[in-house]
């Protein structure tokens, strides 16, 4: 909830890039690069939950993995409690691994089917040499209870559990080392809605109990809203909007965010029929040759000439709300006049190319269109 | 009233396994008319997929026991031989599956797979079938279908693969399209595209759709009628608006309450249905939802019939609670405000 996250930044990401080379031929020469994460900057404060949202292929998972250093960034800086970790080798990373853990999407693929639950959860303790055998067992049993399973499940195999229970095992494993940061990569998208809500509530309880900081990766803005203090929206490797959670729903600035919001199904037939659904045409373009200028322009219904030529900077709209767009939505003239480029802006963006037209003139926004952000109750 | 295509009467599907008899589907009935969309909603293991697969004749197995009828235009599909069923499968009833990744063969080109589907069911030469495949890909919104028809599945994105699956399912102009969680594996943006596509194709092909999902939000604006299934049974059945605005079954309330909603202020906590669905081998006696139901009382040890208990005809449910009590207590649960069910 929004009361969290008043502390110092736990993790800072500064102009991080992650490119994957594509090699071909006998000499394995690099012929192209996948621009998975392209100059992204943000900070996550202690105790805060940052939601990281975007479609498949936008680089959100790659970014999550880079932050916990499962991947090495191509360029840029990652600071954990002020200490740069982007270049650390395996040995110097090891003590840090205790502080940063991950929960994976697929509860079927992320648990070793041949290990018992006790071993799966206890292995991190063993690797880090914590406690003797008996102590470890007691700890694992306590963890099982914490995540809503029973200590008797200690000797069972993963196949004996349902999807939701398996995800609980994955969470228990991530918590075993009492980390400060948990990166949860689509932890609920493989689950039924009824189980989803159990899991979201559990993650929230655990955050309060263990003072955790979360980076919560998802493609569904509905799910993210319930856990996040702030939300970062990514598109094709770029950070396109960063905002306090509720504000993003009330007042999306980037047209891509608006489209993502409108795609979330509303379980209310009358409202669903009434509201405008912006169906984005086609898929996310290839990150090998990303579009010029604003990467969203080929799918954007407000795009003009400038969008295809100039990359917009991440502009600061006040209250910690950043967005990269030439034609921002839901912004009044006064705010627009005060807009300035944020330090998080990518190096390649033209910092002078700040938006000039106010949303009221250039395109009709929400109001009567029944925008999902506007509470109708 | 449209032409009635399908009538399922008291369908039950049981599987004999080493651990005992699995009561996958018990006493399910529904009708489907041309031009209509029927939503079947429930959690994993509620029997929604088995119901659909049985209509398609895909659960025929030596261990399977069927009861009731699946009448398609007057013929009981359960009584057909396997060879006869083959004339209905694909030709009359098409199906798309949840995971477009695993339901396409990775070593054959997309076009070849569609051509194969066409030629299995219709006498058509290869060139004609190929032209038809290109045309179908165009109809489901694949750009450049002349070129993309020769692509392999891995060259398609998840959304495009699902479009290709839909093209294949439609290749023989079926009257009924069964979509089993067609969007669960996809991004929300692509989900919106696919739902819109299915709804448009239903009109273009003048067919009927059975849409299976675990998310009530997905069927809210396309279904005409919704069945809510739990533990192999239909626990509530109503026209879409009635189901959303006057839901009678506490399980339906729980499903509605557990969806994170963008159209309402964020609640402190999400409502969730505690526990897990019962084992389909050892079912609890009485109402199957009783162990998880916060409103259960003495009478619930008897299993309620699926009956009309409200003023609206055709709105059926399985709950003993008094209608007035339901209407006064359900609000908090649906709004997601109620604490977790005890």
Interface residues (C-beta under 8 A of the other chain):
Chain A: X1 X55 X56 X57 X162 X163 X164 X165 X192 X193 X194 X195 X196 X197 X198 X200 X201 X204 X219 X220 X221 X222 X223 X225 X226 X246 X249 X259 X260 X261 X262 X263 X264 X265 X266 X267 X268 X269 X270 X271 X272 X273 X277 X279 X280 X282 X283 X284 X372 X373 X375 X376 X377
Chain B: X43 X44 X143 X157 X158 X159 X160 X187 X188 X189 X190 X191 X192 X193 X196 X214 X215 X216 X217 X218 X220 X221 X240 X241 X244 X254 X255 X256 X257 X258 X259 X260 X261 X262 X263 X264 X265 X266 X268 X269 X270 X271 X272 X273 X274 X276 X340
